[in-house]
């Protein structure tokens, strides 16, 4: 794989995008976006597993069913969730307007929305926004940035990642953008994020293979992020393969190379989402290894990453490791603290049931870094998992106590 | 049942208690307590189900095995958890000192500790405290208050409850105290709370019946409280039946009356724990009814009560109900929002998949109350559950970011 410098969402050939401000969010930058191909192309999507899913998720599931899409039409500032029949009509209307201004049929578009739940979309603004976006479609880095802006809500930073990967004699490009800062604890299947992420690639690939590879990558990336453990009504990850490049994903070897590259892009985006969690000052990476199974490791990693007590301690640069061991113990999976070793920023603090002496002031200083590691070795098997989260700050409370009123 | 006024932990006959300050906590009031009977009496206890359990829990499970105990020896300020072999020796030593100063065998005492995890007990202070407490045992209201103080950590208020209940021609008294403000999300079995709660009664009852009744009561009270969804290493609920009164729990009718009275005391304590959650400004009661099963109702109630997004909205008096419906949908149990009705403080905000118009300013005013109700009617079955939690405030972060360093 090559580096990510200079690459963006529209580096894979065959895509155009735009983002405009239509007045749905209280202030710019953009809140309506289009990401499109010239024709329907192999596509795959993973949606929320929440029993309460937004209208665009319902319509999007229907539109992705045939494995081909022409593009995405998206707005931020309003999730179009819990909005009943009118919400469904509005999601369909977004696709109709996109089809009119870009081409093709409404069923060839994936509608997406993110923002507050329980309010009807301001459809005049949304429609004007889509028509406006249609006028400004292009494939420059600037276009990629504007589309990325159009999906942001409480995000403080844009999230993007891209790689080039050699497949046989050809080179394919994979790129993606994501948004998400709150209501992040996705459980995606390709059947599951208000994580939103859109991925582009110019590889030639079948819809079925693309679908399976997206599911695998999401399982080891987006589904391993938690900010507040809340699976959103709108979580959506979608990938589009324009086929505009020479590279083909066919043989097992190419598939593996493509899968690895896709995972790299998805993990880079997942880490950026965690690092930009609402009110976050640092990225916390929780690694659990030698658990009895991968599932057990995952349950422990999630329990640690979800614990408000652990997250507050991380905010305070506090090596209060008892909360971490205790969180692992409450995950409901086999765990024997008598065998375990816990390290914070590489420093052992707990080993085989008892505390290890450490320099608290020094470790607290190390925990003040922008990236913090929590490593739990269970010495019980071969299971492993990695989760990404952030600290819990007073700003998180401020953002979420005063979001709506 | 009679009212609770004037009753306290030592109102049931046959108990004495004391609480002293031994310098384990950074400041008074008391941090070492004794609650004892004259002889071993029927007793039952429920401990944490965390795989990581503290030394006093390990020793306590052993001592309660025969269903009879003489009392409790407890300290706050240090949880004696994750402290290895030395921790086990220290927990046993607490029982030995208690037996020496009060009477009986070490195995007749339940040791309990609460406070920071991963530090060895300062045994000189602990032993001096137990000896001191032994000198001041008594059965007055003042003694009950001092014992209650001895178990507090970040609690801002004492938690106590008591009732009198008629059983046949006699009257029994049931009383209890509890502590808990953080690391609260107990899953107790009688086999499960740093929730600590100690209950006294003067009824005559067999250990086996007492055990079953405690399990039932804990399931509908302590196990329905969540502050941070963290099952502690030290959670312990214990009940002692002195038999010093005339009332007997034998026939089914008496058992039901006693069970109802015990549940009333446990629920009163559970609500006090939730209301005094770290940084809390209000008690939030989440009721789910007409779910497909009690288990489903419970999963949804817990998901709502655990959601930091919901808890922050409650802190901001924000009727942002989408977060509540979304939390119910992510509980992993059957839930159809098209059938559901959600009420906040009695005001319908969501009905059958769509928003209900309401006066946001008025409802926000109603949410500023000290007690807030969230009622979700699933219209799908007969399952029901109640959970108690609190709001999530900046103070929660302050308390937990700066607890240790």
Interface residues (C-beta under 8 A of the other chain):
Chain A: X49 X50 X51 X52 X53 X79 X81 X82 X83 X84 X85 X86 X87 X116 X117 X118 X119 X120 X182 X183 X185 X187 X228 X229 X230 X231 X232 X233 X306 X307 X308 X309 X312 X313 X315 X316 X317 X318 X319 X320 X321 X322 X323 X325 X326 X327 X328 X329 X330 X331 X334 X335 X336 X337 X349 X350 X352 X353 X354 X355 X360 X364 X392 X393 X394 X396 X397 X398 X399 X400 X401 X402 X403 X404 X405
Chain B: X49 X50 X51 X52 X53 X79 X81 X82 X83 X84 X85 X86 X87 X116 X117 X118 X119 X120 X182 X183 X185 X187 X228 X229 X230 X231 X232 X233 X306 X307 X308 X309 X312 X313 X315 X316 X317 X318 X319 X320 X321 X322 X323 X325 X326 X327 X328 X329 X330 X331 X334 X335 X336 X337 X349 X350 X352 X353 X354 X355 X360 X364 X392 X393 X394 X396 X397 X398 X399 X400 X401 X402 X403 X404 X405
